[in-house]
Amino acid sequence: MANITRFDPFSVSALDPFEDVFKGFFRPVSLERNTQHALKVDVHEDEQNYTLHADLPGVKKEDIQVTIDGAHVSISAETRRETEAKEGSRVLRSERYYGKVSRSFVLDTEVDDTQAQANYRNGVLELILPKKQTAAAKKLTIN
């Protein structure tokens, strides 16, 4: 039984009839140097707090900045390349990321920044962000 495929005259393969001839012979190699490394974050919520875990491996705690402005939370960190040249050696491959990463997001409720806590251990930043207590709604009497 023959395989039926739909022909799209506007696709790239329609312009290059030999595209499928070499398919599978060459493995695509991607050596992107400027790949943006995203800051991986888990956010959990309970009745009183937001708990946030961010993966920051290889970052010194002095190089981490956390800012809280109402319900807006920003995390940024920087890693630096340690250059130690040994005589008679050369770098064959370097895959570790050096540079700045940052992440900002808005939570549903404002954060009480006076009670917020930050801990950094084993490459994981933990933020405990207490929710700001909102005043109970005041019922007005109509005159």
C-alpha positions in Angstrom: 0.0 0.0 0.0 1.4 3.4 -0.9 1.9 6.2 1.6 -0.2 9.2 0.8 1.2 12.6 1.8 -0.2 16.0 1.4 1.7 18.4 -0.9 2.2 21.9 0.3 3.5 24.1 -2.5 4.6 26.8 0.0 6.8 24.6 2.1 10.6 24.7 2.0 10.7 21.1 0.9 8.7 22.0 -2.2 11.5 24.4 -3.2 14.2 21.8 -2.6 13.4 18.4 -4.3 16.6 16.8 -2.9 15.9 17.6 0.7 14.8 14.0 1.5 17.7 12.4 -0.4 20.2 13.3 2.3 17.9 12.9 5.3 19.4 10.7 7.9 23.0 10.9 6.6 24.0 14.0 8.6 23.3 14.6 12.2 22.5 18.2 12.9 25.0 19.8 15.3 24.0 22.9 17.2 26.7 24.9 18.9 24.8 27.9 20.0 27.0 30.1 22.2 24.3 32.7 23.1 21.6 30.4 24.3 19.5 32.1 27.0 19.5 29.9 30.1 16.2 30.3 31.9 16.1 30.4 35.6 14.0 27.4 36.7 11.5 28.2 39.4 8.9 26.3 41.4 6.2 28.3 43.2 3.9 26.8 45.8 1.1 28.5 47.7 -0.7 27.8 50.9 -3.0 30.0 53.0 -0.3 32.2 54.6 2.8 32.0 52.3 4.2 31.6 48.8 7.2 29.2 48.8 9.6 29.6 45.9 12.5 27.3 44.9 14.9 28.5 42.2 17.8 26.5 40.8 21.0 28.5 40.8 23.9 26.0 40.7 27.4 27.4 40.9 26.2 30.8 42.0 27.6 32.4 45.1 25.0 33.8 47.5 26.6 37.2 47.3 25.8 37.3 43.6 22.0 36.8 44.0 19.6 39.7 44.2 15.9 39.4 45.2 13.6 42.4 45.0 10.0 42.5 46.2 7.7 45.3 45.3 4.1 44.5 46.3 3.2 41.4 44.4 6.1 41.7 41.9 9.1 39.5 42.7 12.4 39.6 40.8 15.4 37.3 41.1 18.7 37.9 39.3 22.0 36.2 39.6 25.4 36.3 38.0 28.1 33.7 37.5 31.6 34.5 36.5 34.1 32.5 34.5 37.1 31.6 36.6 40.1 31.7 34.3 42.9 29.5 35.5 45.4 28.9 32.7 47.6 25.8 33.1 50.7 25.6 31.0 50.6 22.8 28.5 46.8 22.4 28.6 44.0 23.7 26.4 40.2 23.8 26.6 38.6 21.2 24.4 35.0 21.9 25.3 33.3 24.4 27.6 29.6 23.9 28.3 29.1 25.7 31.5 27.2 28.9 31.4 28.7 32.2 32.5 26.7 35.4 32.7 23.5 36.8 34.1 20.1 35.2 34.5 17.0 36.9 35.8 13.3 36.1 36.3 10.4 38.3 37.3 6.8 37.5 38.0 3.6 38.8 39.6 1.9 36.9 42.4 -1.9 37.0 43.1 -1.5 38.7 46.5 1.0 41.3 47.7 3.9 40.0 49.7 4.8 41.2 53.2 8.4 42.1 52.5 9.2 42.7 56.2 8.6 39.0 57.0 10.1 37.5 53.8 12.9 35.0 54.2 15.6 33.8 51.8 17.8 30.7 52.2 20.4 29.4 49.8 21.7 25.9 50.1 23.2 23.4 47.6 22.5 25.6 44.6 18.8 26.1 45.4 17.4 29.4 46.5 14.4 29.1 48.8 12.1 32.1 49.3 9.3 32.1 51.9 7.1 35.0 51.0 4.3 35.7 53.5 1.1 37.1 52.0 0.2 40.6 53.2 -2.9 40.5 55.3 -5.6 42.6 53.7 -7.9 44.5 55.9 -11.4 43.1 56.2 -13.9 44.8 53.9 -15.6 47.6 55.7 -19.4 47.8 55.2 -20.7 51.3 54.9 -24.1 52.3 56.0 -26.0 54.4 53.6 -27.6 57.6 55.0 
